[in-house]
Amino acid sequence: MNGGKIISKPSLILFIIQLGLVIITSIVALANLTINSNNKVMWTMLLSSCIGYMMPNPRLKYMENDKREIFHEN
């Protein structure tokens, strides 16, 4: 269980496959950036896309009172 949510096996398998592909792509991009001088822009874009995919989504944190003010609730 993860925070009160049950993770199904297919979604766990999909997550592991996606994570593996991102890690493999990152390693290949880093290797090609350090070894080869061709297509550095493409490998840099692939590496930055993988990093962006791995980063968590930003979340706004605010107090319950602030939420009422934002939505003009009483």
C-alpha positions in Angstrom: 0.0 0.0 0.0 1.2 3.5 -0.8 -0.4 6.2 1.3 -3.7 4.4 1.5 -3.8 3.5 -2.2 -3.4 0.0 -3.5 -1.1 -0.2 -6.5 -2.2 -2.8 -9.0 0.4 -5.1 -10.6 -0.1 -3.9 -14.2 0.5 -0.3 -13.2 3.5 -1.3 -11.1 5.0 -3.2 -14.1 4.3 -0.3 -16.4 6.0 2.1 -13.9 9.1 -0.1 -13.7 9.3 -0.4 -17.5 9.0 3.3 -17.9 11.6 4.0 -15.3 14.0 1.5 -16.9 13.6 3.1 -20.3 14.2 6.5 -18.9 17.4 5.3 -17.1 18.6 3.5 -20.3 17.9 6.6 -22.4 19.7 8.8 -19.9 22.8 6.5 -19.9 22.9 6.3 -23.7 22.5 10.1 -24.0 25.3 10.8 -21.5 27.6 8.3 -23.2 27.0 9.8 -26.6 27.5 13.3 -25.3 30.9 12.3 -23.8 32.1 10.1 -26.5 30.7 11.4 -29.8 30.7 14.9 -31.1 27.8 14.3 -33.6 24.2 15.3 -32.8 25.0 16.9 -29.4 21.8 18.9 -29.6 19.7 15.7 -30.0 21.4 13.9 -27.1 21.1 17.0 -24.9 17.4 17.3 -25.7 16.9 13.6 -24.9 18.7 13.9 -21.6 16.8 17.0 -20.6 13.5 15.4 -21.5 14.4 12.4 -19.3 15.3 14.7 -16.4 12.1 16.6 -16.8 10.1 13.3 -16.9 11.8 12.2 -13.6 11.2 15.4 -11.8 8.0 15.5 -9.6 5.2 17.9 -10.5 5.3 21.1 -8.5 2.5 21.5 -5.9 1.2 24.6 -4.3 1.0 24.5 -0.5 -1.4 26.8 1.2 -3.4 26.9 4.4 -7.1 26.2 4.5 -7.8 29.9 5.3 -5.9 31.0 2.2 -8.0 28.6 0.0 -11.2 30.3 1.2 -9.8 33.7 0.3 -8.7 32.6 -3.1 -12.1 31.1 -4.0 -14.1 33.7 -2.1 -15.8 31.2 0.1 -17.4 32.1 3.5 
